[in-house]
Amino acid sequence: KALWKENPTVISPIMDRLEALTNEVRIYLENNEILRLGLAMTEAHHLLRSIKVSDDLLEKLVEVAMKSGALGAKLTGGGKGGCMIALAKNNDQAIRIADALKNAGAENTWLYDLKEIVI
């Protein structure tokens, strides 16, 4: 909210796009469109980075995830808390991404199958 109050003409369109992405992501999850889901996640991350919600560690982890084959990656939570999420095509890729994240300084990693998530 503080960012919004400081510069609403910059922040407002970014927040509008993030809201639209949230709605798109729901559709992508419902239709199992994982490539589009990954692109939306990464776009959201770039938007959040542009408003300085990210930090150096999160940027490093998102970059490592993407270079390790993630279909998409973004910070999660309130930002600057060191949490991010990456989307993998399959379990083997998820394990490779998790290992790369640990090697890059991630304290913990968890793997979840999207098929087990109720929308």
Secondary structure, DSSP 8 states (H G I E B T S, - for coil): -HHHHH-HHHHHHHHHHHHHHHHHHHHHHHTT-HHHHHHHHHHHHHHHHHTT---HHHHHHHHHHHHTT-SEEEE-TTSSSS-EEEE-SSHHHHHHHHHHHHHTT-S------GGG---
